[in-house]
């Protein structure tokens, strides 16, 4: 089994790292000023900017 790659607000971070908001049409148009957070393993994800957004781990 693999690790989840998309997270909702309130989920716990699986690993330390920087996470960034993504959402509908983000692959085509991008998100202007996406919210970024640094979390440690087990910390909860904060609220998203709107209901269509999710959290993903920021690429290195």
Backbone as JSON Lines, residues from 0, in Angstrom:
{"i":0,"aa":"X","n":[0.83,-1.18,0.0],"ca":[0.0,0.0,0.0],"c":[0.88,1.24,0.0]}
{"i":1,"aa":"X","n":[0.4,2.24,-0.68],"ca":[1.14,3.48,-0.74],"c":[0.61,4.51,0.23]}
{"i":2,"aa":"X","n":[1.26,5.62,0.22],"ca":[0.88,6.72,1.1],"c":[-0.06,7.66,0.34]}
{"i":3,"aa":"X","n":[-1.02,8.24,1.06],"ca":[-1.91,9.21,0.43],"c":[-1.09,10.42,-0.04]}
{"i":4,"aa":"X","n":[-1.52,11.04,-1.14],"ca":[-0.81,12.2,-1.65],"c":[-1.64,13.47,-1.6]}
{"i":5,"aa":"X","n":[-2.95,13.33,-1.4],"ca":[-3.85,14.48,-1.32],"c":[-4.51,14.45,0.05]}
{"i":6,"aa":"X","n":[-4.51,15.6,0.73],"ca":[-5.01,15.67,2.1],"c":[-6.07,16.75,2.23]}
{"i":7,"aa":"X","n":[-7.01,16.52,3.14],"ca":[-8.05,17.49,3.46],"c":[-7.67,18.24,4.72]}
{"i":8,"aa":"X","n":[-8.34,19.36,4.97],"ca":[-8.11,20.08,6.21],"c":[-8.48,19.17,7.38]}
{"i":9,"aa":"X","n":[-7.69,19.21,8.44],"ca":[-7.94,18.38,9.6],"c":[-7.24,17.04,9.56]}
{"i":10,"aa":"X","n":[-6.78,16.58,8.38],"ca":[-6.01,15.34,8.3],"c":[-4.67,15.55,8.99]}
{"i":11,"aa":"X","n":[-4.02,14.46,9.35],"ca":[-2.7,14.54,9.98],"c":[-1.61,14.35,8.92]}
{"i":12,"aa":"X","n":[-0.54,15.12,9.04],"ca":[0.58,15.03,8.09],"c":[1.31,13.7,8.31]}
{"i":13,"aa":"X","n":[1.57,12.95,7.23],"ca":[2.25,11.66,7.37],"c":[3.76,11.81,7.62]}
{"i":14,"aa":"X","n":[4.33,12.92,7.19],"ca":[5.77,13.15,7.32],"c":[6.04,14.64,7.5]}
{"i":15,"aa":"X","n":[7.23,14.96,8.0],"ca":[7.65,16.35,8.08],"c":[7.77,16.89,6.65]}
{"i":16,"aa":"X","n":[7.46,18.15,6.47],"ca":[7.63,18.73,5.15],"c":[6.8,19.98,4.94]}
{"i":17,"aa":"X","n":[6.94,20.53,3.76],"ca":[6.17,21.7,3.35],"c":[5.05,21.23,2.44]}
{"i":18,"aa":"X","n":[3.85,21.7,2.73],"ca":[2.67,21.33,1.96],"c":[2.07,22.58,1.35]}
{"i":19,"aa":"X","n":[1.44,22.42,0.18],"ca":[0.91,23.54,-0.58],"c":[-0.53,23.23,-1.01]}
{"i":20,"aa":"X","n":[-1.33,24.29,-1.13],"ca":[-2.71,24.11,-1.59],"c":[-2.75,23.84,-3.08]}
{"i":21,"aa":"X","n":[-3.66,22.98,-3.47],"ca":[-3.95,22.73,-4.87],"c":[-5.46,22.65,-5.01]}
{"i":22,"aa":"X","n":[-5.96,22.74,-6.21],"ca":[-7.42,22.7,-6.36],"c":[-7.85,22.47,-7.78]}
{"i":23,"aa":"X","n":[-9.14,22.63,-7.99],"ca":[-9.73,22.47,-9.31],"c":[-9.07,23.44,-10.28]}
{"i":24,"aa":"X","n":[-8.72,22.94,-11.44],"ca":[-8.08,23.73,-12.51],"c":[-6.68,24.22,-12.16]}
{"i":25,"aa":"X","n":[-6.1,23.78,-11.06],"ca":[-4.77,24.27,-10.71],"c":[-3.71,23.79,-11.7]}
{"i":26,"aa":"X","n":[-3.95,22.65,-12.36],"ca":[-2.98,22.13,-13.31],"c":[-3.01,22.91,-14.62]}
{"i":27,"aa":"X","n":[-4.15,23.53,-14.91],"ca":[-4.29,24.27,-16.17],"c":[-4.0,25.76,-16.0]}
{"i":28,"aa":"X","n":[-4.55,26.34,-14.96],"ca":[-4.45,27.79,-14.8],"c":[-3.56,28.2,-13.64]}
{"i":29,"aa":"X","n":[-3.26,27.28,-12.73],"ca":[-2.47,27.63,-11.56],"c":[-3.31,28.35,-10.52]}
{"i":30,"aa":"X","n":[-2.78,28.43,-9.32],"ca":[-3.45,29.13,-8.23],"c":[-2.59,30.35,-7.91]}
{"i":31,"aa":"X","n":[-3.22,31.5,-7.83],"ca":[-2.51,32.71,-7.47],"c":[-2.23,32.71,-5.98]}
{"i":32,"aa":"X","n":[-1.0,32.82,-5.58],"ca":[-0.58,32.86,-4.18],"c":[-1.15,31.71,-3.35]}
{"i":33,"aa":"X","n":[-0.8,30.47,-3.67],"ca":[-1.32,29.35,-2.88],"c":[-0.76,29.38,-1.46]}
{"i":34,"aa":"X","n":[-1.55,28.93,-0.51],"ca":[-1.14,28.88,0.88],"c":[-0.13,27.75,1.06]}
{"i":35,"aa":"X","n":[0.95,27.99,1.79],"ca":[1.98,26.99,2.07],"c":[2.15,26.86,3.57]}
{"i":36,"aa":"X","n":[2.33,25.63,4.06],"ca":[2.55,25.41,5.49],"c":[3.66,24.38,5.68]}
{"i":37,"aa":"X","n":[4.43,24.55,6.74],"ca":[5.43,23.56,7.14],"c":[4.86,22.81,8.33]}
{"i":38,"aa":"X","n":[4.78,21.49,8.2],"ca":[4.21,20.66,9.25],"c":[5.18,19.57,9.67]}
{"i":39,"aa":"X","n":[5.06,19.14,10.9],"ca":[5.8,17.99,11.4],"c":[4.86,16.8,11.38]}
{"i":40,"aa":"X","n":[5.41,15.61,11.36],"ca":[4.62,14.39,11.33],"c":[3.58,14.4,12.45]}
{"i":41,"aa":"X","n":[2.32,14.15,12.11],"ca":[1.25,14.08,13.09],"c":[0.49,15.36,13.31]}
{"i":42,"aa":"X","n":[1.01,16.51,12.85],"ca":[0.28,17.77,12.99],"c":[-0.89,17.79,12.0]}
{"i":43,"aa":"X","n":[-1.93,18.52,12.35],"ca":[-3.12,18.6,11.5],"c":[-2.98,19.71,10.46]}
{"i":44,"aa":"X","n":[-3.57,19.45,9.28],"ca":[-3.58,20.46,8.23],"c":[-4.55,21.57,8.6]}
{"i":45,"aa":"X","n":[-4.18,22.83,8.33],"ca":[-5.09,23.95,8.63],"c":[-6.22,24.03,7.61]}
{"i":46,"aa":"X","n":[-7.14,24.96,7.85],"ca":[-8.26,25.18,6.93],"c":[-7.74,25.64,5.58]}
{"i":47,"aa":"X","n":[-8.48,25.26,4.52],"ca":[-8.14,25.7,3.17],"c":[-8.76,27.06,2.9]}
{"i":48,"aa":"X","n":[-8.28,27.71,1.85],"ca":[-8.79,29.01,1.45],"c":[-10.24,28.91,0.99]}
{"i":49,"aa":"X","n":[-10.59,27.82,0.28],"ca":[-11.99,27.59,-0.09],"c":[-12.27,26.09,-0.09]}
{"i":50,"aa":"X","n":[-13.52,25.71,-0.27],"ca":[-13.93,24.31,-0.13],"c":[-13.41,23.39,-1.24]}
{"i":51,"aa":"X","n":[-12.95,23.92,-2.35],"ca":[-12.47,23.1,-3.45],"c":[-10.98,22.79,-3.36]}
{"i":52,"aa":"X","n":[-10.29,23.34,-2.4],"ca":[-8.85,23.16,-2.29],"c":[-8.48,21.96,-1.43]}
{"i":53,"aa":"X","n":[-7.32,21.37,-1.73],"ca":[-6.75,20.25,-0.99],"c":[-5.29,20.56,-0.71]}
{"i":54,"aa":"X","n":[-4.64,19.76,0.1],"ca":[-3.22,19.9,0.39],"c":[-2.43,18.8,-0.28]}
{"i":55,"aa":"X","n":[-1.27,19.15,-0.85],"ca":[-0.33,18.16,-1.37],"c":[1.06,18.51,-0.88]}
{"i":56,"aa":"X","n":[1.96,17.54,-0.87],"ca":[3.34,17.83,-0.48],"c":[4.0,18.62,-1.59]}
{"i":57,"aa":"X","n":[4.71,19.65,-1.2],"ca":[5.37,20.54,-2.16],"c":[6.54,19.79,-2.81]}
{"i":58,"aa":"X","n":[6.62,19.81,-4.15],"ca":[7.73,19.13,-4.83],"c":[9.07,19.73,-4.43]}
{"i":59,"aa":"X","n":[10.08,18.89,-4.41],"ca":[11.43,19.34,-4.01],"c":[12.09,20.11,-5.12]}
